[in-house]
Amino acid sequence: MSDDTRVLYNAECPVCSFEIDHYAKYSGDRALPIRFEDLNRAEMADWALDRDQAAQRLYVLKDGQMYSGIPAFIVLWQDMPRYHWLARIVSLPGVHWLACKTYDHVLAPLIYRWHLRRQAAATSTNS
């Protein structure tokens, strides 16, 4: 296994894919050692998560350690030169606390509920 940073995200989520596709293009254009894996196609045993858990937030594997939520974004941003400044700002104690609370209690649950509604709608149209 390489030392690449690995990002697990939900490519079927419009919000997630919009942001992560931007990072993937930026990384690909610069040949950065970052791999982006769609949780709908990824080998989940590599992540020790099931697809439902993975759909609830962003996950990043780096140097054998898994990060989730805002810490995952910080690790990802640290690996992309254009976003070093954002990693530094969001790592500041007060900003980090606020970003984590907002992501954990507002954004991630909202996006996850949206994901569940999209899944339910897809299931009902396929029935």
C-alpha positions as MATLAB code, in Angstrom:
seq = 'MSDDTRVLYNAECPVCSFEIDHYAKYSGDRALPIRFEDLNRAEMADWALDRDQAAQRLYVLKDGQMYSGIPAFIVLWQDMPRYHWLARIVSLPGVHWLACKTYDHVLAPLIYRWHLRRQAAATSTNS';
ca = [
       0.000    0.000    0.000;
       1.319    3.412   -0.921;
       1.556    6.445    1.315;
      -1.210    8.176   -0.623;
      -3.855   10.087    1.218;
      -7.153    8.285    0.639;
     -10.470   10.125    0.724;
     -13.761    8.251    1.128;
     -16.840   10.169    0.054;
     -20.328    9.663   -1.344;
     -20.198   10.380   -5.085;
     -23.994   10.037   -5.251;
     -24.413   13.030   -2.924;
     -24.604   16.245   -4.970;
     -23.048   18.341   -2.193;
     -20.258   15.855   -1.470;
     -19.426   15.157   -5.097;
     -19.389   18.864   -6.005;
     -16.751   19.620   -3.381;
     -14.720   16.436   -3.678;
     -14.752   16.483   -7.497;
     -13.161   19.933   -7.271;
     -10.438   18.606   -4.955;
      -9.929   15.539   -7.179;
      -9.461   17.704  -10.268;
      -7.076   20.023   -8.431;
      -5.101   17.039   -7.110;
      -5.097   15.234  -10.454;
      -3.912   18.325  -12.337;
      -0.934   18.506   -9.952;
      -0.323   14.752   -9.655;
      -0.747   14.937   -5.887;
      -0.696   11.574   -4.071;
      -4.369   11.719   -3.092;
      -6.872    9.019   -4.031;
     -10.591    9.695   -4.004;
     -12.805    6.671   -3.422;
     -16.562    6.594   -3.896;
     -18.091    4.756   -0.933;
     -20.597    3.180   -3.322;
     -17.778    1.361   -5.139;
     -14.948    1.209   -2.589;
     -13.817   -1.910   -0.774;
     -15.283   -1.044    2.611;
     -13.177   -3.605    4.502;
     -10.190   -1.329    3.804;
     -11.981    1.374    5.776;
     -13.457   -0.755    8.601;
     -16.781    1.003    7.966;
     -20.032    0.023    6.379;
     -21.520    2.147    3.605;
     -24.100    3.717    5.909;
     -21.436    4.818    8.399;
     -19.318    6.162    5.554;
     -22.250    8.160    4.160;
     -22.545   10.107    7.415;
     -19.318   12.114    7.062;
     -16.040   12.538    5.198;
     -13.260   10.043    5.970;
      -9.552   10.295    5.167;
      -6.829    7.681    5.649;
      -3.293    9.004    5.955;
      -0.188    7.312    7.323;
      -2.303    4.457    8.683;
      -4.596    6.744   10.665;
      -8.252    7.424    9.882;
      -9.717   10.891   10.299;
     -13.343   11.913    9.999;
     -15.268   15.154    9.774;
     -13.349   18.410   10.103;
     -10.060   16.673   11.041;
     -10.385   14.740    7.745;
     -10.864   17.973    5.809;
      -7.808   19.467    7.538;
      -5.637   16.478    6.566;
      -6.897   16.725    2.990;
      -6.325   20.484    2.806;
      -2.806   20.082    4.229;
      -1.982   17.836    1.249;
      -3.100   20.430   -1.302;
      -0.865   23.519   -1.588;
      -3.740   25.849   -2.525;
      -5.572   24.917    0.684;
      -2.772   25.027    3.275;
      -4.092   28.372    4.491;
      -7.557   26.901    5.072;
      -6.101   23.986    7.046;
      -4.189   26.462    9.231;
      -7.235   28.648    9.868;
      -9.603   25.761   10.625;
      -6.954   24.269   12.941;
      -6.997   27.351   15.195;
      -8.587   26.370   18.533;
     -11.733   28.526   18.448;
     -12.273   28.098   14.720;
     -11.660   24.341   14.990;
     -14.192   23.996   17.792;
     -16.837   25.964   15.879;
     -16.151   24.139   12.593;
     -16.409   20.738   14.316;
     -19.644   21.644   16.093;
     -21.171   23.023   12.895;
     -20.092   20.030   10.801;
     -20.956   17.383   13.411;
     -24.291   18.788   14.551;
     -25.629   20.666   11.531;
     -23.993   20.012    8.154;
     -23.159   16.301    8.305;
     -26.552   15.282    9.767;
     -28.388   17.470    7.248;
     -26.468   16.035    4.283;
     -26.923   12.494    5.644;
     -30.704   12.956    6.026;
     -30.779   14.246    2.452;
     -28.871   11.110    1.404;
     -31.427    8.888    3.163;
     -34.316   10.709    1.446;
     -32.646   10.279   -1.967;
     -32.169    6.565   -1.236;
     -35.802    6.165   -0.154;
     -37.033    7.987   -3.240;
     -34.867    5.812   -5.493;
     -36.158    2.673   -3.771;
     -39.789    3.739   -4.148;
     -39.371    4.529   -7.847;
     -37.701    1.146   -8.424;
     -40.518   -0.745   -6.677;
];
